[in-house]
Amino acid sequence: MAISISIVAIITSLHLIAFVLSIGAESRRSTAKVVPDEYDERTYCVYGSDASTAYGLAAFGLLLISQTVVNGVTKCFCFGKGLVAGSSTTCAIFFFVFSWVSFLGAEACLLAGSARNAYHTKYRGIFGGQDLSCSTLRKGVFAAGAALSLLSLFGSILYYWVHSKADTGGWEKHQNEGLNMTTSNFAENHQQPSASELEKV
């Protein structure tokens, strides 16, 4: 299986867009402050923009699409044709596992961060606001998702490249074996008439 430039471009584009969205989600995390109610003695938490939740979910979806494309092309490594045993197959297995681990880690960070950020954008109010604590998403969750999305990009590209190399090598090997068998059969068939002619003589 030859490497498709269009597949590599799709995988790279989806991962890079997801990375940018993850960085945007980290920078737009919801902030909160305690605000007194103008009508009574209650205080409540007022949260800022919820844009990071949308960014995180968008990045989550793009990574999912990219991973689906990679495993669809390579038949998820398990359902395609067998690869030739060797270093290429070993590397393909390593990068297959690496891409899945980094992908699942990135998806977990993005989904958990988005859910947590959206939950904390709700208003809360109690009496005696001195002890009121406005909980927000911890810093670094979306950043971790961004870093893992880059690792997932490298793992996916290398897995696709090594898998294609191993698959192509197997095809060339069987093709060469077929050519050798054809050549040997042709030589035998070509020599048989010569032997029979000698016997007649």
Disulfide bonds with the S-S distance in Angstrom:
Cys45-Cys134 1.97
